[in-house]
Amino acid sequence: MKMNPLKPLKAMKTLMTKSAKIQLHIEDETKKKNPDWFRIITLKKQRLLIKDKLNKLRRTKGMMLLG
């Protein structure tokens, strides 16, 4: 059974959009007079999790192209 090649691409696009939104929140928070560093750290951790998922999808997509 072959996986639909568009499904990982759609997931990657969604994750990239989420990552960009989180980055904007990080930038907004750091520009504040008294930034909430706990919130910034939490947002950065969320962004790292998304990057890990993106890397996993990229590897999966690469294997699909080879298989």
N, CA, C and O atoms as a Maestro MAE file, in Angstrom:
{
 s_m_m2io_version
 :::
 2.0.0
}

f_m_ct {
 s_m_title
 :::
 protein
 m_atom[268] {
  # First column is atom index #
  i_m_mmod_type
  r_m_x_coord
  r_m_y_coord
  r_m_z_coord
  i_m_residue_number
  s_m_chain_name
  s_m_pdb_residue_name
  s_m_pdb_atom_name
  i_m_atomic_number
  :::
  1 25 0.850 -1.186 0.000 1 A "MET " " N  " 7
  2 3 0.000 0.000 0.000 1 A "MET " " CA " 6
  3 2 0.896 1.249 0.000 1 A "MET " " C  " 6
  4 15 1.720 1.431 0.896 1 A "MET " " O  " 8
  5 25 0.726 2.086 -0.996 2 A "LYS " " N  " 7
  6 3 1.530 3.295 -1.101 2 A "LYS " " CA " 6
  7 2 0.848 4.452 -0.383 2 A "LYS " " C  " 6
  8 15 -0.377 4.576 -0.377 2 A "LYS " " O  " 8
  9 25 1.687 5.298 0.225 3 A "MET " " N  " 7
  10 3 1.184 6.483 0.915 3 A "MET " " CA " 6
  11 2 0.990 7.610 -0.096 3 A "MET " " C  " 6
  12 15 1.779 7.759 -1.029 3 A "MET " " O  " 8
  13 25 -0.036 8.379 0.090 4 A "ASN " " N  " 7
  14 3 -0.294 9.531 -0.763 4 A "ASN " " CA " 6
  15 2 0.842 10.538 -0.577 4 A "ASN " " C  " 6
  16 15 1.035 11.024 0.537 4 A "ASN " " O  " 8
  17 25 1.606 10.870 -1.633 5 A "PRO " " N  " 7
  18 3 2.742 11.776 -1.482 5 A "PRO " " CA " 6
  19 2 2.339 13.196 -1.106 5 A "PRO " " C  " 6
  20 15 3.170 13.955 -0.607 5 A "PRO " " O  " 8
  21 25 1.094 13.569 -1.332 6 A "LEU " " N  " 7
  22 3 0.661 14.921 -0.992 6 A "LEU " " CA " 6
  23 2 0.374 15.088 0.502 6 A "LEU " " C  " 6
  24 15 0.430 16.199 1.030 6 A "LEU " " O  " 8
  25 25 0.072 13.993 1.170 7 A "LYS " " N  " 7
  26 3 -0.244 14.070 2.594 7 A "LYS " " CA " 6
  27 2 0.932 14.609 3.417 7 A "LYS " " C  " 6
  28 15 0.729 15.516 4.223 7 A "LYS " " O  " 8
  29 25 2.163 14.081 3.244 8 A "PRO " " N  " 7
  30 3 3.287 14.649 3.992 8 A "PRO " " CA " 6
  31 2 3.568 16.107 3.621 8 A "PRO " " C  " 6
  32 15 3.983 16.894 4.471 8 A "PRO " " O  " 8
  33 25 3.346 16.465 2.362 9 A "LEU " " N  " 7
  34 3 3.566 17.855 1.948 9 A "LEU " " CA " 6
  35 2 2.588 18.794 2.637 9 A "LEU " " C  " 6
  36 15 2.961 19.887 3.063 9 A "LEU " " O  " 8
  37 25 1.346 18.368 2.744 10 A "LYS " " N  " 7
  38 3 0.339 19.185 3.422 10 A "LYS " " CA " 6
  39 2 0.681 19.327 4.900 10 A "LYS " " C  " 6
  40 15 0.559 20.409 5.473 10 A "LYS " " O  " 8
  41 25 1.112 18.224 5.514 11 A "ALA " " N  " 7
  42 3 1.495 18.263 6.921 11 A "ALA " " CA " 6
  43 2 2.697 19.185 7.124 11 A "ALA " " C  " 6
  44 15 2.747 19.934 8.099 11 A "ALA " " O  " 8
  45 25 3.661 19.133 6.207 12 A "MET " " N  " 7
  46 3 4.835 20.004 6.305 12 A "MET " " CA " 6
  47 2 4.432 21.471 6.197 12 A "MET " " C  " 6
  48 15 4.939 22.313 6.938 12 A "MET " " O  " 8
  49 25 3.533 21.771 5.288 13 A "LYS " " N  " 7
  50 3 3.079 23.150 5.119 13 A "LYS " " CA " 6
  51 2 2.386 23.645 6.389 13 A "LYS " " C  " 6
  52 15 2.607 24.774 6.828 13 A "LYS " " O  " 8
  53 25 1.551 22.792 6.970 14 A "THR " " N  " 7
  54 3 0.853 23.150 8.199 14 A "THR " " CA " 6
  55 2 1.847 23.409 9.327 14 A "THR " " C  " 6
  56 15 1.719 24.388 10.062 14 A "THR " " O  " 8
  57 25 2.832 22.534 9.458 15 A "LEU " " N  " 7
  58 3 3.826 22.701 10.517 15 A "LEU " " CA " 6
  59 2 4.682 23.947 10.298 15 A "LEU " " C  " 6
  60 15 5.028 24.636 11.258 15 A "LEU " " O  " 8
  61 25 5.021 24.237 9.060 16 A "MET " " N  " 7
  62 3 5.809 25.435 8.774 16 A "MET " " CA " 6
  63 2 5.018 26.701 9.112 16 A "MET " " C  " 6
  64 15 5.583 27.679 9.601 16 A "MET " " O  " 8
  65 25 3.719 26.677 8.850 17 A "THR " " N  " 7
  66 3 2.861 27.815 9.191 17 A "THR " " CA " 6
  67 2 2.801 27.997 10.703 17 A "THR " " C  " 6
  68 15 2.912 29.116 11.204 17 A "THR " " O  " 8
  69 25 2.626 26.888 11.431 18 A "LYS " " N  " 7
  70 3 2.590 26.961 12.898 18 A "LYS " " CA " 6
  71 2 3.910 27.493 13.445 18 A "LYS " " C  " 6
  72 15 3.926 28.318 14.358 18 A "LYS " " O  " 8
  73 25 5.012 27.016 12.882 19 A "SER " " N  " 7
  74 3 6.332 27.458 13.328 19 A "SER " " CA " 6
  75 2 6.508 28.964 13.118 19 A "SER " " C  " 6
  76 15 7.045 29.660 13.980 19 A "SER " " O  " 8
  77 25 6.060 29.449 11.985 20 A "ALA " " N  " 7
  78 3 6.171 30.885 11.686 20 A "ALA " " CA " 6
  79 2 5.325 31.713 12.654 20 A "ALA " " C  " 6
  80 15 5.755 32.775 13.103 20 A "ALA " " O  " 8
  81 25 4.131 31.232 12.973 21 A "LYS " " N  " 7
  82 3 3.263 31.952 13.922 21 A "LYS " " CA " 6
  83 2 3.891 31.987 15.310 21 A "LYS " " C  " 6
  84 15 3.856 33.011 15.993 21 A "LYS " " O  " 8
  85 25 4.462 30.863 15.717 22 A "ILE " " N  " 7
  86 3 5.117 30.824 17.021 22 A "ILE " " CA " 6
  87 2 6.293 31.783 17.046 22 A "ILE " " C  " 6
  88 15 6.513 32.470 18.043 22 A "ILE " " O  " 8
  89 25 7.055 31.837 15.953 23 A "GLN " " N  " 7
  90 3 8.184 32.759 15.880 23 A "GLN " " CA " 6
  91 2 7.722 34.207 16.035 23 A "GLN " " C  " 6
  92 15 8.390 35.004 16.693 23 A "GLN " " O  " 8
  93 25 6.600 34.545 15.441 24 A "LEU " " N  " 7
  94 3 6.061 35.902 15.596 24 A "LEU " " CA " 6
  95 2 5.690 36.182 17.047 24 A "LEU " " C  " 6
  96 15 5.921 37.283 17.546 24 A "LEU " " O  " 8
  97 25 5.117 35.190 17.726 25 A "HIS " " N  " 7
  98 3 4.776 35.357 19.148 25 A "HIS " " CA " 6
  99 2 6.039 35.552 19.982 25 A "HIS " " C  " 6
  100 15 6.059 36.361 20.909 25 A "HIS " " O  " 8
  101 25 7.089 34.808 19.647 26 A "ILE " " N  " 7
  102 3 8.368 34.950 20.359 26 A "ILE " " CA " 6
  103 2 8.910 36.362 20.172 26 A "ILE " " C  " 6
  104 15 9.327 37.007 21.134 26 A "ILE " " O  " 8
  105 25 8.901 36.833 18.938 27 A "GLU " " N  " 7
  106 3 9.408 38.179 18.644 27 A "GLU " " CA " 6
  107 2 8.584 39.245 19.352 27 A "GLU " " C  " 6
  108 15 9.142 40.189 19.911 27 A "GLU " " O  " 8
  109 25 7.261 39.105 19.333 28 A "ASP " " N  " 7
  110 3 6.393 40.068 20.014 28 A "ASP " " CA " 6
  111 2 6.677 40.100 21.510 28 A "ASP " " C  " 6
  112 15 6.741 41.168 22.118 28 A "ASP " " O  " 8
  113 25 6.844 38.927 22.093 29 A "GLU " " N  " 7
  114 3 7.073 38.844 23.537 29 A "GLU " " CA " 6
  115 2 8.423 39.446 23.919 29 A "GLU " " C  " 6
  116 15 8.534 40.121 24.942 29 A "GLU " " O  " 8
  117 25 9.447 39.204 23.103 30 A "THR " " N  " 7
  118 3 10.774 39.732 23.439 30 A "THR " " CA " 6
  119 2 10.850 41.247 23.283 30 A "THR " " C  " 6
  120 15 11.716 41.885 23.882 30 A "THR " " O  " 8
  121 25 9.962 41.828 22.491 31 A "LYS " " N  " 7
  122 3 9.956 43.277 22.301 31 A "LYS " " CA " 6
  123 2 9.267 44.026 23.440 31 A "LYS " " C  " 6
  124 15 9.394 45.245 23.553 31 A "LYS " " O  " 8
  125 25 8.547 43.301 24.272 32 A "LYS " " N  " 7
  126 3 7.834 43.945 25.377 32 A "LYS " " CA " 6
  127 2 8.828 44.526 26.382 32 A "LYS " " C  " 6
  128 15 9.966 44.072 26.495 32 A "LYS " " O  " 8
  129 25 8.363 45.543 27.107 33 A "LYS " " N  " 7
  130 3 9.193 46.186 28.117 33 A "LYS " " CA " 6
  131 2 9.629 45.175 29.186 33 A "LYS " " C  " 6
  132 15 10.789 45.161 29.599 33 A "LYS " " O  " 8
  133 25 8.688 44.331 29.628 34 A "ASN " " N  " 7
  134 3 8.985 43.270 30.591 34 A "ASN " " CA " 6
  135 2 8.541 41.931 30.012 34 A "ASN " " C  " 6
  136 15 7.449 41.451 30.317 34 A "ASN " " O  " 8
  137 25 9.382 41.332 29.181 35 A "PRO " " N  " 7
  138 3 8.987 40.070 28.541 35 A "PRO " " CA " 6
  139 2 8.795 38.949 29.559 35 A "PRO " " C  " 6
  140 15 9.471 38.895 30.586 35 A "PRO " " O  " 8
  141 25 7.868 38.070 29.248 36 A "ASP " " N  " 7
  142 3 7.619 36.881 30.063 36 A "ASP " " CA " 6
  143 2 8.544 35.788 29.544 36 A "ASP " " C  " 6
  144 15 8.245 35.134 28.545 36 A "ASP " " O  " 8
  145 25 9.668 35.595 30.227 37 A "TRP " " N  " 7
  146 3 10.689 34.663 29.754 37 A "TRP " " CA " 6
  147 2 10.217 33.218 29.810 37 A "TRP " " C  " 6
  148 15 10.623 32.395 28.990 37 A "TRP " " O  " 8
  149 25 9.363 32.911 30.773 38 A "PHE " " N  " 7
  150 3 8.812 31.557 30.818 38 A "PHE " " CA " 6
  151 2 7.988 31.284 29.566 38 A "PHE " " C  " 6
  152 15 8.073 30.200 28.989 38 A "PHE " " O  " 8
  153 25 7.189 32.267 29.144 39 A "ARG " " N  " 7
  154 3 6.397 32.114 27.910 39 A "ARG " " CA " 6
  155 2 7.308 31.967 26.698 39 A "ARG " " C  " 6
  156 15 7.041 31.156 25.812 39 A "ARG " " O  " 8
  157 25 8.377 32.748 26.659 40 A "ILE " " N  " 7
  158 3 9.311 32.680 25.533 40 A "ILE " " CA " 6
  159 2 9.954 31.293 25.461 40 A "ILE " " C  " 6
  160 15 10.055 30.702 24.385 40 A "ILE " " O  " 8
  161 25 10.381 30.786 26.604 41 A "ILE " " N  " 7
  162 3 11.000 29.448 26.629 41 A "ILE " " CA " 6
  163 2 9.996 28.392 26.193 41 A "ILE " " C  " 6
  164 15 10.335 27.488 25.430 41 A "ILE " " O  " 8
  165 25 8.765 28.503 26.673 42 A "THR " " N  " 7
  166 3 7.717 27.554 26.288 42 A "THR " " CA " 6
  167 2 7.470 27.596 24.784 42 A "THR " " C  " 6
  168 15 7.345 26.552 24.143 42 A "THR " " O  " 8
  169 25 7.401 28.798 24.224 43 A "LEU " " N  " 7
  170 3 7.190 28.941 22.780 43 A "LEU " " CA " 6
  171 2 8.361 28.358 21.989 43 A "LEU " " C  " 6
  172 15 8.162 27.711 20.960 43 A "LEU " " O  " 8
  173 25 9.575 28.591 22.473 44 A "LYS " " N  " 7
  174 3 10.744 28.055 21.781 44 A "LYS " " CA " 6
  175 2 10.757 26.529 21.805 44 A "LYS " " C  " 6
  176 15 11.140 25.891 20.824 44 A "LYS " " O  " 8
  177 25 10.341 25.950 22.924 45 A "LYS " " N  " 7
  178 3 10.252 24.493 23.009 45 A "LYS " " CA " 6
  179 2 9.216 23.953 22.025 45 A "LYS " " C  " 6
  180 15 9.440 22.932 21.374 45 A "LYS " " O  " 8
  181 25 8.077 24.650 21.922 46 A "GLN " " N  " 7
  182 3 7.049 24.237 20.965 46 A "GLN " " CA " 6
  183 2 7.601 24.291 19.551 46 A "GLN " " C  " 6
  184 15 7.349 23.397 18.743 46 A "GLN " " O  " 8
  185 25 8.345 25.329 19.259 47 A "ARG " " N  " 7
  186 3 8.912 25.488 17.920 47 A "ARG " " CA " 6
  187 2 9.929 24.388 17.611 47 A "ARG " " C  " 6
  188 15 9.993 23.890 16.487 47 A "ARG " " O  " 8
  189 25 10.725 24.012 18.619 48 A "LEU " " N  " 7
  190 3 11.681 22.924 18.419 48 A "LEU " " CA " 6
  191 2 10.974 21.595 18.152 48 A "LEU " " C  " 6
  192 15 11.428 20.806 17.323 48 A "LEU " " O  " 8
  193 25 9.871 21.349 18.847 49 A "LEU " " N  " 7
  194 3 9.103 20.128 18.603 49 A "LEU " " CA " 6
  195 2 8.581 20.093 17.168 49 A "LEU " " C  " 6
  196 15 8.595 19.051 16.514 49 A "LEU " " O  " 8
  197 25 8.124 21.241 16.695 50 A "ILE " " N  " 7
  198 3 7.632 21.335 15.319 50 A "ILE " " CA " 6
  199 2 8.774 21.081 14.338 50 A "ILE " " C  " 6
  200 15 8.591 20.376 13.345 50 A "ILE " " O  " 8
  201 25 9.954 21.652 14.610 51 A "LYS " " N  " 7
  202 3 11.103 21.427 13.728 51 A "LYS " " CA " 6
  203 2 11.473 19.947 13.675 51 A "LYS " " C  " 6
  204 15 11.816 19.424 12.615 51 A "LYS " " O  " 8
  205 25 11.401 19.271 14.832 52 A "ASP " " N  " 7
  206 3 11.674 17.832 14.858 52 A "ASP " " CA " 6
  207 2 10.676 17.065 13.991 52 A "ASP " " C  " 6
  208 15 11.055 16.154 13.254 52 A "ASP " " O  " 8
  209 25 9.409 17.436 14.084 53 A "LYS " " N  " 7
  210 3 8.384 16.772 13.268 53 A "LYS " " CA " 6
  211 2 8.625 17.033 11.787 53 A "LYS " " C  " 6
  212 15 8.460 16.139 10.957 53 A "LYS " " O  " 8
  213 25 9.018 18.265 11.460 54 A "LEU " " N  " 7
  214 3 9.319 18.601 10.061 54 A "LEU " " CA " 6
  215 2 10.483 17.769 9.536 54 A "LEU " " C  " 6
  216 15 10.431 17.256 8.418 54 A "LEU " " O  " 8
  217 25 11.527 17.637 10.340 55 A "ASN " " N  " 7
  218 3 12.682 16.830 9.919 55 A "ASN " " CA " 6
  219 2 12.283 15.377 9.708 55 A "ASN " " C  " 6
  220 15 12.746 14.734 8.766 55 A "ASN " " O  " 8
  221 25 11.433 14.863 10.573 56 A "LYS " " N  " 7
  222 3 10.963 13.490 10.432 56 A "LYS " " CA " 6
  223 2 10.165 13.330 9.131 56 A "LYS " " C  " 6
  224 15 10.336 12.349 8.408 56 A "LYS " " O  " 8
  225 25 9.297 14.300 8.843 57 A "LEU " " N  " 7
  226 3 8.519 14.251 7.607 57 A "LEU " " CA " 6
  227 2 9.417 14.352 6.376 57 A "LEU " " C  " 6
  228 15 9.175 13.690 5.367 57 A "LEU " " O  " 8
  229 25 10.455 15.185 6.465 58 A "ARG " " N  " 7
  230 3 11.383 15.323 5.332 58 A "ARG " " CA " 6
  231 2 12.088 14.003 5.049 58 A "ARG " " C  " 6
  232 15 12.256 13.616 3.893 58 A "ARG " " O  " 8
  233 25 12.501 13.312 6.117 59 A "ARG " " N  " 7
  234 3 13.151 12.007 5.927 59 A "ARG " " CA " 6
  235 2 12.164 11.012 5.320 59 A "ARG " " C  " 6
  236 15 12.525 10.245 4.427 59 A "ARG " " O  " 8
  237 25 10.921 11.022 5.800 60 A "THR " " N  " 7
  238 3 9.903 10.127 5.283 60 A "THR " " CA " 6
  239 2 9.643 10.413 3.801 60 A "THR " " C  " 6
  240 15 9.545 9.495 2.987 60 A "THR " " O  " 8
  241 25 9.536 11.686 3.475 61 A "LYS " " N  " 7
  242 3 9.296 12.089 2.087 61 A "LYS " " CA " 6
  243 2 10.450 11.640 1.198 61 A "LYS " " C  " 6
  244 15 10.233 11.168 0.083 61 A "LYS " " O  " 8
  245 25 11.684 11.790 1.696 62 A "GLY " " N  " 7
  246 3 12.854 11.380 0.932 62 A "GLY " " CA " 6
  247 2 12.847 9.884 0.660 62 A "GLY " " C  " 6
  248 15 13.205 9.448 -0.434 62 A "GLY " " O  " 8
  249 25 12.440 9.095 1.655 63 A "MET " " N  " 7
  250 3 12.380 7.648 1.474 63 A "MET " " CA " 6
  251 2 11.280 7.275 0.492 63 A "MET " " C  " 6
  252 15 11.422 6.317 -0.268 63 A "MET " " O  " 8
  253 25 10.179 8.029 0.502 64 A "MET " " N  " 7
  254 3 9.090 7.758 -0.435 64 A "MET " " CA " 6
  255 2 9.581 7.974 -1.870 64 A "MET " " C  " 6
  256 15 9.208 7.232 -2.779 64 A "MET " " O  " 8
  257 25 10.415 8.990 -2.064 65 A "LEU " " N  " 7
  258 3 10.912 9.274 -3.400 65 A "LEU " " CA " 6
  259 2 11.866 8.180 -3.867 65 A "LEU " " C  " 6
  260 15 11.933 7.874 -5.057 65 A "LEU " " O  " 8
  261 25 12.604 7.593 -2.926 66 A "LEU " " N  " 7
  262 3 13.546 6.523 -3.280 66 A "LEU " " CA " 6
  263 2 12.834 5.204 -3.517 66 A "LEU " " C  " 6
  264 15 13.242 4.410 -4.366 66 A "LEU " " O  " 8
  265 25 11.743 4.968 -2.745 67 A "GLY " " N  " 7
  266 3 11.040 3.673 -2.810 67 A "GLY " " CA " 6
  267 2 10.156 3.605 -3.990 67 A "GLY " " C  " 6
  268 15 9.489 2.593 -4.204 67 A "GLY " " O  " 8
  :::
 }
 m_bond[267] {
  # First column is bond index #
  i_m_from
  i_m_to
  i_m_order
  :::
  1 1 2 1
  2 2 3 1
  3 3 4 2
  4 3 5 1
  5 5 6 1
  6 6 7 1
  7 7 8 2
  8 7 9 1
  9 9 10 1
  10 10 11 1
  11 11 12 2
  12 11 13 1
  13 13 14 1
  14 14 15 1
  15 15 16 2
  16 15 17 1
  17 17 18 1
  18 18 19 1
  19 19 20 2
  20 19 21 1
  21 21 22 1
  22 22 23 1
  23 23 24 2
  24 23 25 1
  25 25 26 1
  26 26 27 1
  27 27 28 2
  28 27 29 1
  29 29 30 1
  30 30 31 1
  31 31 32 2
  32 31 33 1
  33 33 34 1
  34 34 35 1
  35 35 36 2
  36 35 37 1
  37 37 38 1
  38 38 39 1
  39 39 40 2
  40 39 41 1
  41 41 42 1
  42 42 43 1
  43 43 44 2
  44 43 45 1
  45 45 46 1
  46 46 47 1
  47 47 48 2
  48 47 49 1
  49 49 50 1
  50 50 51 1
  51 51 52 2
  52 51 53 1
  53 53 54 1
  54 54 55 1
  55 55 56 2
  56 55 57 1
  57 57 58 1
  58 58 59 1
  59 59 60 2
  60 59 61 1
  61 61 62 1
  62 62 63 1
  63 63 64 2
  64 63 65 1
  65 65 66 1
  66 66 67 1
  67 67 68 2
  68 67 69 1
  69 69 70 1
  70 70 71 1
  71 71 72 2
  72 71 73 1
  73 73 74 1
  74 74 75 1
  75 75 76 2
  76 75 77 1
  77 77 78 1
  78 78 79 1
  79 79 80 2
  80 79 81 1
  81 81 82 1
  82 82 83 1
  83 83 84 2
  84 83 85 1
  85 85 86 1
  86 86 87 1
  87 87 88 2
  88 87 89 1
  89 89 90 1
  90 90 91 1
  91 91 92 2
  92 91 93 1
  93 93 94 1
  94 94 95 1
  95 95 96 2
  96 95 97 1
  97 97 98 1
  98 98 99 1
  99 99 100 2
  100 99 101 1
  101 101 102 1
  102 102 103 1
  103 103 104 2
  104 103 105 1
  105 105 106 1
  106 106 107 1
  107 107 108 2
  108 107 109 1
  109 109 110 1
  110 110 111 1
  111 111 112 2
  112 111 113 1
  113 113 114 1
  114 114 115 1
  115 115 116 2
  116 115 117 1
  117 117 118 1
  118 118 119 1
  119 119 120 2
  120 119 121 1
  121 121 122 1
  122 122 123 1
  123 123 124 2
  124 123 125 1
  125 125 126 1
  126 126 127 1
  127 127 128 2
  128 127 129 1
  129 129 130 1
  130 130 131 1
  131 131 132 2
  132 131 133 1
  133 133 134 1
  134 134 135 1
  135 135 136 2
  136 135 137 1
  137 137 138 1
  138 138 139 1
  139 139 140 2
  140 139 141 1
  141 141 142 1
  142 142 143 1
  143 143 144 2
  144 143 145 1
  145 145 146 1
  146 146 147 1
  147 147 148 2
  148 147 149 1
  149 149 150 1
  150 150 151 1
  151 151 152 2
  152 151 153 1
  153 153 154 1
  154 154 155 1
  155 155 156 2
  156 155 157 1
  157 157 158 1
  158 158 159 1
  159 159 160 2
  160 159 161 1
  161 161 162 1
  162 162 163 1
  163 163 164 2
  164 163 165 1
  165 165 166 1
  166 166 167 1
  167 167 168 2
  168 167 169 1
  169 169 170 1
  170 170 171 1
  171 171 172 2
  172 171 173 1
  173 173 174 1
  174 174 175 1
  175 175 176 2
  176 175 177 1
  177 177 178 1
  178 178 179 1
  179 179 180 2
  180 179 181 1
  181 181 182 1
  182 182 183 1
  183 183 184 2
  184 183 185 1
  185 185 186 1
  186 186 187 1
  187 187 188 2
  188 187 189 1
  189 189 190 1
  190 190 191 1
  191 191 192 2
  192 191 193 1
  193 193 194 1
  194 194 195 1
  195 195 196 2
  196 195 197 1
  197 197 198 1
  198 198 199 1
  199 199 200 2
  200 199 201 1
  201 201 202 1
  202 202 203 1
  203 203 204 2
  204 203 205 1
  205 205 206 1
  206 206 207 1
  207 207 208 2
  208 207 209 1
  209 209 210 1
  210 210 211 1
  211 211 212 2
  212 211 213 1
  213 213 214 1
  214 214 215 1
  215 215 216 2
  216 215 217 1
  217 217 218 1
  218 218 219 1
  219 219 220 2
  220 219 221 1
  221 221 222 1
  222 222 223 1
  223 223 224 2
  224 223 225 1
  225 225 226 1
  226 226 227 1
  227 227 228 2
  228 227 229 1
  229 229 230 1
  230 230 231 1
  231 231 232 2
  232 231 233 1
  233 233 234 1
  234 234 235 1
  235 235 236 2
  236 235 237 1
  237 237 238 1
  238 238 239 1
  239 239 240 2
  240 239 241 1
  241 241 242 1
  242 242 243 1
  243 243 244 2
  244 243 245 1
  245 245 246 1
  246 246 247 1
  247 247 248 2
  248 247 249 1
  249 249 250 1
  250 250 251 1
  251 251 252 2
  252 251 253 1
  253 253 254 1
  254 254 255 1
  255 255 256 2
  256 255 257 1
  257 257 258 1
  258 258 259 1
  259 259 260 2
  260 259 261 1
  261 261 262 1
  262 262 263 1
  263 263 264 2
  264 263 265 1
  265 265 266 1
  266 266 267 1
  267 267 268 2
  :::
 }
}
